[in-house]
Amino acid sequence: MERFGITTDDIPAVITPGGTVLKKPSNRAVADAMGMSPDDLAGKCFDLAVVGAGPAGLAAAVYGASEGLNVVVLDTKAAGGQAGTSSKIENYFGFPTGISGVALAGRGLSQARKFGAEVAVPIEVTALNCKAGKSFDIDLDNGDRIHARSIVIATGARYRKPSIHNLEQYEGRGVYYNASFMEATFCTKEDVIIVGGGNSAGQAAVFLSGHARHVHIMVRANGLAASMSQYLIQRIEAAGNITLHSNTQIVELRGEEKLQCVMCRTRDEAPKAFDVGHLFLFLGAEPNTAWLRDCVKLDDKAFVLTGPQIEAQNWTLERAPHYLETSHPGVFAVGDVRSGSVKRVAAAVGEGAAAIQALHQYLAEQQAN
């Protein structure tokens, strides 16, 4: 750090092989420095623009590109979405021994590129202009604008955070939102707390139980049956170093430079201290739809409405909306960002594939007109 003039205030910092120092860089700045940024997209026109490179978006790209469409995939961070952070997905069809989210995302990315899809990561879509006639204008965070005849929204959701006043103080210093091998090395032979009752929490608990001394699962509900797959519940019950704490919530985090203590309350009892330095939060997610502005109709939780969910007064054509089509013709939504979607990888992949068939119908209508 002294050699490159980096102070603790400059962390995180990146030093490239050429000696360039990047202090607190954005994902895009790191990608630029490593030569990973996408080629110049300004002014290009595509048959299909897929916004989001999770399982749903990559599936749409694979099926669209394989059927002859000129496809671009745009994502702010990396391929894989939330599924890409999963240590092991064991209930995905065709992988009886399971597959990591990173491996699944990598295969999907390679497959999309094999069929000719252009994948631009990391790059953020800042706005979608739905009033540009027969094509859509898409504004990017680098100031460029591209055009597409159709859109698939696959932006998924971002991690939901509990209302703990000093939570951000410990993010990266004991508070995590995924459980990969990297996080597992941090808590080897130590106690950890997992908050959440969904499948992501269950997968993390089973995975971390092989590394941590003891895993505490904390949920506000009476149990796990309503929100977690049975196979995960059985594994949790069979594990000797996993304890479920029902009707429990975190009320305070303590520690100086890093997390050292978690205060939890069970119903009306007095708060109890857990001397734990590793807290994993799996509290579900909120949809990434702010960039859509008023382009399409959303439900009361900001998820995208599609197909029969769209009320008659929100539809602008005489025909009924196609399957997975939003309130704006030619714009489709798939995966976790869609209202009423099944929060499973297999369902997201299926929707990504199904949207392409409906999209072909829309493009045929446009060509006929």
Contacts in CASP RR format, 6 or more apart in sequence:
PFRMAT RR
TARGET T0000
AUTHOR 0000-0000-0000
METHOD contacts of the structure
MODEL  1
MERFGITTDDIPAVITPGGTVLKKPSNRAVADAMGMSPDDLAGKCFDLAV
VGAGPAGLAAAVYGASEGLNVVVLDTKAAGGQAGTSSKIENYFGFPTGIS
GVALAGRGLSQARKFGAEVAVPIEVTALNCKAGKSFDIDLDNGDRIHARS
IVIATGARYRKPSIHNLEQYEGRGVYYNASFMEATFCTKEDVIIVGGGNS
AGQAAVFLSGHARHVHIMVRANGLAASMSQYLIQRIEAAGNITLHSNTQI
VELRGEEKLQCVMCRTRDEAPKAFDVGHLFLFLGAEPNTAWLRDCVKLDD
KAFVLTGPQIEAQNWTLERAPHYLETSHPGVFAVGDVRSGSVKRVAAAVG
EGAAAIQALHQYLAEQQAN
1 7 0 8 1.000
1 13 0 8 1.000
4 13 0 8 1.000
4 15 0 8 1.000
4 19 0 8 1.000
4 21 0 8 1.000
5 21 0 8 1.000
6 13 0 8 1.000
6 21 0 8 1.000
6 23 0 8 1.000
10 23 0 8 1.000
10 24 0 8 1.000
11 24 0 8 1.000
12 24 0 8 1.000
12 25 0 8 1.000
13 21 0 8 1.000
13 22 0 8 1.000
13 23 0 8 1.000
13 24 0 8 1.000
13 25 0 8 1.000
14 21 0 8 1.000
14 22 0 8 1.000
14 25 0 8 1.000
14 30 0 8 1.000
14 33 0 8 1.000
15 21 0 8 1.000
15 22 0 8 1.000
16 22 0 8 1.000
16 33 0 8 1.000
16 34 0 8 1.000
20 33 0 8 1.000
22 29 0 8 1.000
22 30 0 8 1.000
22 33 0 8 1.000
25 33 0 8 1.000
27 76 0 8 1.000
27 77 0 8 1.000
27 122 0 8 1.000
28 37 0 8 1.000
28 122 0 8 1.000
28 123 0 8 1.000
28 124 0 8 1.000
28 141 0 8 1.000
28 142 0 8 1.000
30 36 0 8 1.000
31 37 0 8 1.000
31 121 0 8 1.000
31 122 0 8 1.000
36 121 0 8 1.000
37 122 0 8 1.000
37 123 0 8 1.000
38 118 0 8 1.000
38 119 0 8 1.000
38 120 0 8 1.000
38 121 0 8 1.000
38 123 0 8 1.000
39 118 0 8 1.000
40 144 0 8 1.000
41 72 0 8 1.000
41 118 0 8 1.000
41 120 0 8 1.000
41 123 0 8 1.000
41 140 0 8 1.000
41 144 0 8 1.000
41 146 0 8 1.000
42 143 0 8 1.000
42 144 0 8 1.000
42 145 0 8 1.000
42 146 0 8 1.000
43 144 0 8 1.000
43 145 0 8 1.000
43 146 0 8 1.000
43 147 0 8 1.000
44 72 0 8 1.000
44 146 0 8 1.000
44 147 0 8 1.000
45 135 0 8 1.000
45 146 0 8 1.000
45 147 0 8 1.000
45 148 0 8 1.000
45 149 0 8 1.000
46 70 0 8 1.000
46 71 0 8 1.000
46 72 0 8 1.000
46 118 0 8 1.000
46 146 0 8 1.000
46 147 0 8 1.000
46 148 0 8 1.000
46 149 0 8 1.000
47 68 0 8 1.000
47 69 0 8 1.000
47 70 0 8 1.000
47 71 0 8 1.000
47 148 0 8 1.000
47 149 0 8 1.000
47 150 0 8 1.000
47 363 0 8 1.000
48 60 0 8 1.000
48 61 0 8 1.000
48 64 0 8 1.000
48 69 0 8 1.000
48 70 0 8 1.000
48 71 0 8 1.000
48 72 0 8 1.000
48 148 0 8 1.000
48 149 0 8 1.000
48 150 0 8 1.000
48 151 0 8 1.000
48 152 0 8 1.000
48 359 0 8 1.000
49 71 0 8 1.000
49 72 0 8 1.000
49 74 0 8 1.000
49 136 0 8 1.000
49 138 0 8 1.000
49 146 0 8 1.000
49 148 0 8 1.000
49 150 0 8 1.000
49 151 0 8 1.000
49 152 0 8 1.000
50 57 0 8 1.000
50 60 0 8 1.000
50 61 0 8 1.000
50 71 0 8 1.000
50 72 0 8 1.000
50 73 0 8 1.000
50 74 0 8 1.000
50 117 0 8 1.000
50 151 0 8 1.000
50 152 0 8 1.000
50 154 0 8 1.000
51 74 0 8 1.000
51 75 0 8 1.000
51 125 0 8 1.000
51 128 0 8 1.000
51 138 0 8 1.000
51 151 0 8 1.000
51 152 0 8 1.000
51 153 0 8 1.000
51 154 0 8 1.000
51 155 0 8 1.000
52 73 0 8 1.000
52 74 0 8 1.000
52 75 0 8 1.000
52 76 0 8 1.000
52 81 0 8 1.000
52 153 0 8 1.000
52 154 0 8 1.000
52 155 0 8 1.000
52 156 0 8 1.000
53 61 0 8 1.000
53 73 0 8 1.000
53 74 0 8 1.000
53 75 0 8 1.000
53 78 0 8 1.000
53 79 0 8 1.000
53 80 0 8 1.000
53 81 0 8 1.000
53 105 0 8 1.000
53 109 0 8 1.000
53 119 0 8 1.000
53 121 0 8 1.000
53 154 0 8 1.000
54 75 0 8 1.000
54 79 0 8 1.000
54 80 0 8 1.000
54 81 0 8 1.000
54 82 0 8 1.000
54 83 0 8 1.000
54 84 0 8 1.000
54 105 0 8 1.000
54 154 0 8 1.000
54 156 0 8 1.000
54 348 0 8 1.000
55 80 0 8 1.000
55 81 0 8 1.000
55 83 0 8 1.000
55 104 0 8 1.000
55 105 0 8 1.000
55 335 0 8 1.000
55 345 0 8 1.000
55 348 0 8 1.000
55 349 0 8 1.000
56 154 0 8 1.000
56 156 0 8 1.000
56 334 0 8 1.000
56 335 0 8 1.000
56 336 0 8 1.000
56 348 0 8 1.000
56 349 0 8 1.000
56 350 0 8 1.000
56 351 0 8 1.000
56 352 0 8 1.000
57 73 0 8 1.000
57 152 0 8 1.000
57 154 0 8 1.000
57 334 0 8 1.000
57 335 0 8 1.000
57 348 0 8 1.000
57 352 0 8 1.000
58 73 0 8 1.000
58 79 0 8 1.000
58 80 0 8 1.000
58 105 0 8 1.000
58 108 0 8 1.000
58 109 0 8 1.000
58 111 0 8 1.000
58 112 0 8 1.000
59 108 0 8 1.000
59 334 0 8 1.000
59 348 0 8 1.000
59 349 0 8 1.000
59 350 0 8 1.000
59 351 0 8 1.000
59 352 0 8 1.000
59 353 0 8 1.000
60 152 0 8 1.000
60 154 0 8 1.000
60 334 0 8 1.000
60 352 0 8 1.000
60 353 0 8 1.000
60 355 0 8 1.000
60 356 0 8 1.000
61 71 0 8 1.000
61 73 0 8 1.000
61 112 0 8 1.000
61 115 0 8 1.000
61 117 0 8 1.000
61 119 0 8 1.000
62 108 0 8 1.000
62 111 0 8 1.000
62 112 0 8 1.000
62 115 0 8 1.000
62 117 0 8 1.000
62 353 0 8 1.000
63 352 0 8 1.000
63 353 0 8 1.000
63 356 0 8 1.000
64 71 0 8 1.000
64 115 0 8 1.000
64 117 0 8 1.000
64 356 0 8 1.000
64 359 0 8 1.000
65 71 0 8 1.000
65 112 0 8 1.000
65 115 0 8 1.000
65 116 0 8 1.000
65 117 0 8 1.000
66 115 0 8 1.000
67 356 0 8 1.000
67 360 0 8 1.000
68 115 0 8 1.000
69 356 0 8 1.000
71 112 0 8 1.000
71 116 0 8 1.000
71 117 0 8 1.000
71 118 0 8 1.000
72 117 0 8 1.000
72 118 0 8 1.000
72 119 0 8 1.000
72 120 0 8 1.000
72 146 0 8 1.000
72 148 0 8 1.000
73 112 0 8 1.000
73 117 0 8 1.000
73 118 0 8 1.000
73 119 0 8 1.000
73 120 0 8 1.000
73 121 0 8 1.000
74 120 0 8 1.000
74 121 0 8 1.000
74 123 0 8 1.000
74 124 0 8 1.000
74 125 0 8 1.000
74 138 0 8 1.000
74 140 0 8 1.000
75 81 0 8 1.000
75 119 0 8 1.000
75 120 0 8 1.000
75 121 0 8 1.000
75 122 0 8 1.000
75 123 0 8 1.000
76 122 0 8 1.000
76 123 0 8 1.000
76 124 0 8 1.000
76 125 0 8 1.000
77 121 0 8 1.000
77 122 0 8 1.000
78 105 0 8 1.000
78 121 0 8 1.000
78 122 0 8 1.000
79 105 0 8 1.000
79 106 0 8 1.000
79 108 0 8 1.000
79 109 0 8 1.000
79 119 0 8 1.000
79 121 0 8 1.000
80 101 0 8 1.000
80 102 0 8 1.000
80 104 0 8 1.000
80 105 0 8 1.000
80 106 0 8 1.000
80 109 0 8 1.000
81 105 0 8 1.000
81 156 0 8 1.000
82 156 0 8 1.000
82 157 0 8 1.000
82 159 0 8 1.000
82 200 0 8 1.000
82 285 0 8 1.000
82 336 0 8 1.000
83 89 0 8 1.000
83 101 0 8 1.000
83 104 0 8 1.000
83 105 0 8 1.000
83 345 0 8 1.000
83 348 0 8 1.000
84 100 0 8 1.000
84 101 0 8 1.000
84 102 0 8 1.000
84 104 0 8 1.000
84 105 0 8 1.000
85 101 0 8 1.000
85 177 0 8 1.000
85 178 0 8 1.000
85 180 0 8 1.000
86 100 0 8 1.000
86 101 0 8 1.000
86 178 0 8 1.000
86 200 0 8 1.000
86 203 0 8 1.000
87 100 0 8 1.000
87 101 0 8 1.000
87 179 0 8 1.000
87 180 0 8 1.000
87 181 0 8 1.000
87 184 0 8 1.000
87 203 0 8 1.000
87 204 0 8 1.000
87 207 0 8 1.000
88 98 0 8 1.000
88 99 0 8 1.000
88 100 0 8 1.000
88 101 0 8 1.000
88 203 0 8 1.000
88 207 0 8 1.000
89 95 0 8 1.000
89 98 0 8 1.000
89 99 0 8 1.000
89 100 0 8 1.000
89 101 0 8 1.000
89 104 0 8 1.000
89 203 0 8 1.000
89 345 0 8 1.000
90 97 0 8 1.000
90 98 0 8 1.000
90 203 0 8 1.000
90 231 0 8 1.000
91 229 0 8 1.000
91 231 0 8 1.000
91 344 0 8 1.000
91 346 0 8 1.000
92 98 0 8 1.000
92 99 0 8 1.000
92 104 0 8 1.000
92 345 0 8 1.000
92 346 0 8 1.000
93 346 0 8 1.000
102 180 0 8 1.000
104 345 0 8 1.000
109 119 0 8 1.000
112 119 0 8 1.000
113 119 0 8 1.000
123 140 0 8 1.000
123 141 0 8 1.000
123 142 0 8 1.000
124 140 0 8 1.000
124 141 0 8 1.000
125 138 0 8 1.000
125 139 0 8 1.000
125 140 0 8 1.000
125 141 0 8 1.000
125 291 0 8 1.000
126 139 0 8 1.000
126 140 0 8 1.000
126 141 0 8 1.000
126 291 0 8 1.000
127 138 0 8 1.000
127 139 0 8 1.000
127 291 0 8 1.000
127 293 0 8 1.000
128 136 0 8 1.000
128 137 0 8 1.000
128 138 0 8 1.000
128 139 0 8 1.000
128 151 0 8 1.000
128 291 0 8 1.000
128 292 0 8 1.000
128 293 0 8 1.000
128 295 0 8 1.000
128 331 0 8 1.000
129 136 0 8 1.000
129 137 0 8 1.000
129 138 0 8 1.000
129 139 0 8 1.000
129 295 0 8 1.000
130 136 0 8 1.000
130 295 0 8 1.000
130 296 0 8 1.000
130 328 0 8 1.000
130 331 0 8 1.000
132 147 0 8 1.000
134 149 0 8 1.000
134 366 0 8 1.000
135 147 0 8 1.000
135 148 0 8 1.000
135 149 0 8 1.000
136 147 0 8 1.000
136 148 0 8 1.000
136 149 0 8 1.000
136 150 0 8 1.000
136 151 0 8 1.000
136 331 0 8 1.000
137 145 0 8 1.000
137 146 0 8 1.000
137 147 0 8 1.000
138 145 0 8 1.000
138 146 0 8 1.000
138 147 0 8 1.000
138 148 0 8 1.000
138 151 0 8 1.000
139 145 0 8 1.000
140 146 0 8 1.000
149 363 0 8 1.000
149 366 0 8 1.000
150 330 0 8 1.000
150 331 0 8 1.000
150 332 0 8 1.000
150 359 0 8 1.000
150 362 0 8 1.000
150 363 0 8 1.000
151 330 0 8 1.000
151 331 0 8 1.000
151 332 0 8 1.000
152 332 0 8 1.000
152 333 0 8 1.000
152 334 0 8 1.000
152 352 0 8 1.000
152 355 0 8 1.000
152 359 0 8 1.000
153 289 0 8 1.000
153 292 0 8 1.000
153 296 0 8 1.000
153 304 0 8 1.000
153 326 0 8 1.000
153 331 0 8 1.000
153 332 0 8 1.000
153 333 0 8 1.000
153 334 0 8 1.000
153 337 0 8 1.000
153 338 0 8 1.000
154 333 0 8 1.000
154 334 0 8 1.000
154 335 0 8 1.000
154 337 0 8 1.000
154 348 0 8 1.000
154 352 0 8 1.000
155 287 0 8 1.000
155 288 0 8 1.000
155 289 0 8 1.000
155 291 0 8 1.000
155 337 0 8 1.000
156 285 0 8 1.000
156 287 0 8 1.000
156 288 0 8 1.000
156 335 0 8 1.000
156 336 0 8 1.000
156 337 0 8 1.000
157 284 0 8 1.000
157 285 0 8 1.000
157 286 0 8 1.000
157 287 0 8 1.000
157 288 0 8 1.000
157 336 0 8 1.000
157 337 0 8 1.000
158 285 0 8 1.000
158 286 0 8 1.000
158 288 0 8 1.000
159 177 0 8 1.000
159 281 0 8 1.000
159 283 0 8 1.000
159 284 0 8 1.000
159 285 0 8 1.000
160 283 0 8 1.000
160 284 0 8 1.000
160 285 0 8 1.000
160 286 0 8 1.000
161 167 0 8 1.000
161 281 0 8 1.000
161 283 0 8 1.000
162 195 0 8 1.000
162 249 0 8 1.000
162 250 0 8 1.000
162 281 0 8 1.000
162 283 0 8 1.000
164 250 0 8 1.000
164 251 0 8 1.000
164 252 0 8 1.000
164 253 0 8 1.000
166 252 0 8 1.000
166 253 0 8 1.000
167 175 0 8 1.000
167 253 0 8 1.000
169 253 0 8 1.000
170 253 0 8 1.000
170 255 0 8 1.000
170 258 0 8 1.000
170 259 0 8 1.000
170 279 0 8 1.000
173 257 0 8 1.000
173 258 0 8 1.000
173 259 0 8 1.000
174 186 0 8 1.000
174 258 0 8 1.000
174 259 0 8 1.000
174 277 0 8 1.000
174 278 0 8 1.000
174 279 0 8 1.000
175 253 0 8 1.000
175 259 0 8 1.000
175 279 0 8 1.000
175 281 0 8 1.000
176 183 0 8 1.000
176 278 0 8 1.000
176 279 0 8 1.000
176 280 0 8 1.000
176 281 0 8 1.000
177 280 0 8 1.000
177 281 0 8 1.000
177 282 0 8 1.000
178 204 0 8 1.000
178 280 0 8 1.000
179 194 0 8 1.000
179 203 0 8 1.000
179 204 0 8 1.000
179 207 0 8 1.000
179 208 0 8 1.000
179 280 0 8 1.000
183 208 0 8 1.000
183 278 0 8 1.000
183 280 0 8 1.000
184 207 0 8 1.000
184 208 0 8 1.000
184 210 0 8 1.000
184 211 0 8 1.000
184 212 0 8 1.000
185 211 0 8 1.000
186 278 0 8 1.000
187 208 0 8 1.000
187 211 0 8 1.000
187 212 0 8 1.000
187 277 0 8 1.000
187 278 0 8 1.000
188 211 0 8 1.000
188 212 0 8 1.000
189 211 0 8 1.000
189 212 0 8 1.000
189 213 0 8 1.000
190 212 0 8 1.000
190 213 0 8 1.000
190 276 0 8 1.000
190 277 0 8 1.000
190 278 0 8 1.000
191 212 0 8 1.000
191 213 0 8 1.000
191 214 0 8 1.000
191 215 0 8 1.000
191 216 0 8 1.000
191 274 0 8 1.000
191 275 0 8 1.000
191 276 0 8 1.000
191 277 0 8 1.000
191 278 0 8 1.000
192 208 0 8 1.000
192 212 0 8 1.000
192 214 0 8 1.000
192 215 0 8 1.000
192 216 0 8 1.000
192 276 0 8 1.000
192 277 0 8 1.000
192 278 0 8 1.000
192 279 0 8 1.000
192 280 0 8 1.000
193 215 0 8 1.000
193 216 0 8 1.000
193 217 0 8 1.000
193 218 0 8 1.000
193 250 0 8 1.000
193 262 0 8 1.000
193 264 0 8 1.000
193 274 0 8 1.000
193 276 0 8 1.000
193 278 0 8 1.000
193 279 0 8 1.000
193 280 0 8 1.000
194 201 0 8 1.000
194 202 0 8 1.000
194 204 0 8 1.000
194 205 0 8 1.000
194 208 0 8 1.000
194 215 0 8 1.000
194 216 0 8 1.000
194 217 0 8 1.000
194 218 0 8 1.000
194 280 0 8 1.000
194 282 0 8 1.000
195 201 0 8 1.000
195 217 0 8 1.000
195 218 0 8 1.000
195 219 0 8 1.000
195 250 0 8 1.000
195 279 0 8 1.000
195 280 0 8 1.000
195 281 0 8 1.000
195 282 0 8 1.000
195 283 0 8 1.000
196 217 0 8 1.000
196 218 0 8 1.000
196 219 0 8 1.000
196 281 0 8 1.000
196 282 0 8 1.000
196 283 0 8 1.000
196 284 0 8 1.000
197 217 0 8 1.000
197 219 0 8 1.000
197 221 0 8 1.000
197 223 0 8 1.000
197 224 0 8 1.000
197 227 0 8 1.000
197 228 0 8 1.000
197 282 0 8 1.000
198 224 0 8 1.000
198 227 0 8 1.000
198 228 0 8 1.000
198 282 0 8 1.000
198 284 0 8 1.000
199 228 0 8 1.000
199 229 0 8 1.000
199 232 0 8 1.000
199 343 0 8 1.000
199 344 0 8 1.000
200 282 0 8 1.000
200 284 0 8 1.000
201 217 0 8 1.000
201 228 0 8 1.000
201 280 0 8 1.000
201 282 0 8 1.000
202 217 0 8 1.000
202 224 0 8 1.000
202 228 0 8 1.000
202 232 0 8 1.000
202 236 0 8 1.000
202 282 0 8 1.000
203 232 0 8 1.000
204 280 0 8 1.000
204 282 0 8 1.000
205 215 0 8 1.000
205 217 0 8 1.000
205 232 0 8 1.000
205 236 0 8 1.000
205 239 0 8 1.000
205 242 0 8 1.000
206 232 0 8 1.000
206 235 0 8 1.000
206 236 0 8 1.000
206 239 0 8 1.000
206 242 0 8 1.000
208 215 0 8 1.000
208 280 0 8 1.000
209 215 0 8 1.000
209 239 0 8 1.000
209 240 0 8 1.000
209 241 0 8 1.000
209 242 0 8 1.000
210 241 0 8 1.000
212 241 0 8 1.000
212 278 0 8 1.000
213 241 0 8 1.000
214 241 0 8 1.000
214 242 0 8 1.000
214 243 0 8 1.000
215 239 0 8 1.000
215 241 0 8 1.000
215 242 0 8 1.000
215 243 0 8 1.000
216 242 0 8 1.000
216 243 0 8 1.000
216 245 0 8 1.000
216 274 0 8 1.000
216 276 0 8 1.000
217 224 0 8 1.000
217 236 0 8 1.000
217 242 0 8 1.000
217 243 0 8 1.000
217 244 0 8 1.000
217 245 0 8 1.000
218 245 0 8 1.000
218 248 0 8 1.000
218 249 0 8 1.000
218 250 0 8 1.000
218 264 0 8 1.000
219 244 0 8 1.000
219 245 0 8 1.000
219 246 0 8 1.000
219 247 0 8 1.000
219 248 0 8 1.000
220 247 0 8 1.000
220 248 0 8 1.000
220 249 0 8 1.000
221 227 0 8 1.000
221 246 0 8 1.000
221 247 0 8 1.000
222 246 0 8 1.000
222 247 0 8 1.000
223 244 0 8 1.000
223 246 0 8 1.000
224 232 0 8 1.000
224 233 0 8 1.000
224 236 0 8 1.000
224 244 0 8 1.000
225 233 0 8 1.000
236 242 0 8 1.000
236 244 0 8 1.000
245 264 0 8 1.000
245 266 0 8 1.000
247 266 0 8 1.000
247 267 0 8 1.000
248 264 0 8 1.000
248 265 0 8 1.000
248 266 0 8 1.000
249 264 0 8 1.000
249 265 0 8 1.000
250 262 0 8 1.000
250 263 0 8 1.000
250 264 0 8 1.000
250 279 0 8 1.000
251 263 0 8 1.000
251 264 0 8 1.000
251 265 0 8 1.000
251 271 0 8 1.000
252 262 0 8 1.000
252 263 0 8 1.000
252 271 0 8 1.000
253 259 0 8 1.000
253 261 0 8 1.000
253 262 0 8 1.000
253 263 0 8 1.000
253 279 0 8 1.000
254 260 0 8 1.000
254 261 0 8 1.000
254 262 0 8 1.000
254 263 0 8 1.000
255 261 0 8 1.000
258 277 0 8 1.000
259 276 0 8 1.000
259 277 0 8 1.000
259 278 0 8 1.000
259 279 0 8 1.000
260 275 0 8 1.000
260 277 0 8 1.000
261 273 0 8 1.000
261 274 0 8 1.000
261 275 0 8 1.000
261 276 0 8 1.000
261 277 0 8 1.000
262 273 0 8 1.000
262 274 0 8 1.000
262 276 0 8 1.000
262 277 0 8 1.000
262 279 0 8 1.000
263 271 0 8 1.000
263 272 0 8 1.000
263 273 0 8 1.000
263 274 0 8 1.000
264 271 0 8 1.000
264 272 0 8 1.000
264 274 0 8 1.000
265 271 0 8 1.000
265 272 0 8 1.000
266 272 0 8 1.000
285 336 0 8 1.000
286 301 0 8 1.000
286 302 0 8 1.000
287 298 0 8 1.000
287 301 0 8 1.000
287 302 0 8 1.000
287 303 0 8 1.000
287 304 0 8 1.000
287 336 0 8 1.000
287 337 0 8 1.000
288 337 0 8 1.000
289 298 0 8 1.000
289 302 0 8 1.000
289 303 0 8 1.000
289 304 0 8 1.000
289 337 0 8 1.000
290 302 0 8 1.000
292 298 0 8 1.000
292 304 0 8 1.000
295 328 0 8 1.000
295 331 0 8 1.000
296 304 0 8 1.000
296 305 0 8 1.000
296 326 0 8 1.000
296 327 0 8 1.000
296 328 0 8 1.000
296 331 0 8 1.000
296 333 0 8 1.000
297 304 0 8 1.000
297 305 0 8 1.000
297 310 0 8 1.000
297 314 0 8 1.000
297 326 0 8 1.000
297 327 0 8 1.000
298 304 0 8 1.000
298 305 0 8 1.000
298 339 0 8 1.000
299 305 0 8 1.000
299 309 0 8 1.000
299 339 0 8 1.000
301 339 0 8 1.000
303 337 0 8 1.000
303 338 0 8 1.000
303 339 0 8 1.000
303 340 0 8 1.000
303 341 0 8 1.000
304 326 0 8 1.000
304 333 0 8 1.000
304 337 0 8 1.000
304 338 0 8 1.000
304 339 0 8 1.000
305 314 0 8 1.000
305 326 0 8 1.000
305 327 0 8 1.000
305 339 0 8 1.000
306 321 0 8 1.000
306 323 0 8 1.000
306 324 0 8 1.000
306 325 0 8 1.000
306 326 0 8 1.000
306 332 0 8 1.000
306 333 0 8 1.000
306 338 0 8 1.000
306 339 0 8 1.000
307 320 0 8 1.000
307 321 0 8 1.000
307 322 0 8 1.000
307 323 0 8 1.000
307 324 0 8 1.000
307 325 0 8 1.000
307 326 0 8 1.000
308 321 0 8 1.000
309 339 0 8 1.000
309 340 0 8 1.000
310 321 0 8 1.000
310 326 0 8 1.000
310 327 0 8 1.000
314 327 0 8 1.000
315 321 0 8 1.000
315 327 0 8 1.000
316 327 0 8 1.000
316 328 0 8 1.000
316 329 0 8 1.000
317 329 0 8 1.000
321 327 0 8 1.000
321 329 0 8 1.000
322 332 0 8 1.000
322 358 0 8 1.000
322 359 0 8 1.000
322 361 0 8 1.000
322 362 0 8 1.000
323 354 0 8 1.000
323 355 0 8 1.000
323 357 0 8 1.000
323 358 0 8 1.000
324 332 0 8 1.000
324 333 0 8 1.000
324 334 0 8 1.000
324 338 0 8 1.000
324 351 0 8 1.000
324 352 0 8 1.000
324 354 0 8 1.000
324 355 0 8 1.000
324 358 0 8 1.000
325 331 0 8 1.000
325 332 0 8 1.000
325 358 0 8 1.000
325 362 0 8 1.000
326 332 0 8 1.000
326 333 0 8 1.000
329 362 0 8 1.000
330 359 0 8 1.000
330 362 0 8 1.000
332 355 0 8 1.000
332 358 0 8 1.000
332 359 0 8 1.000
334 341 0 8 1.000
334 348 0 8 1.000
334 351 0 8 1.000
334 352 0 8 1.000
334 354 0 8 1.000
334 355 0 8 1.000
335 341 0 8 1.000
335 347 0 8 1.000
335 348 0 8 1.000
335 351 0 8 1.000
335 352 0 8 1.000
336 343 0 8 1.000
336 348 0 8 1.000
338 351 0 8 1.000
341 347 0 8 1.000
341 348 0 8 1.000
341 351 0 8 1.000
END
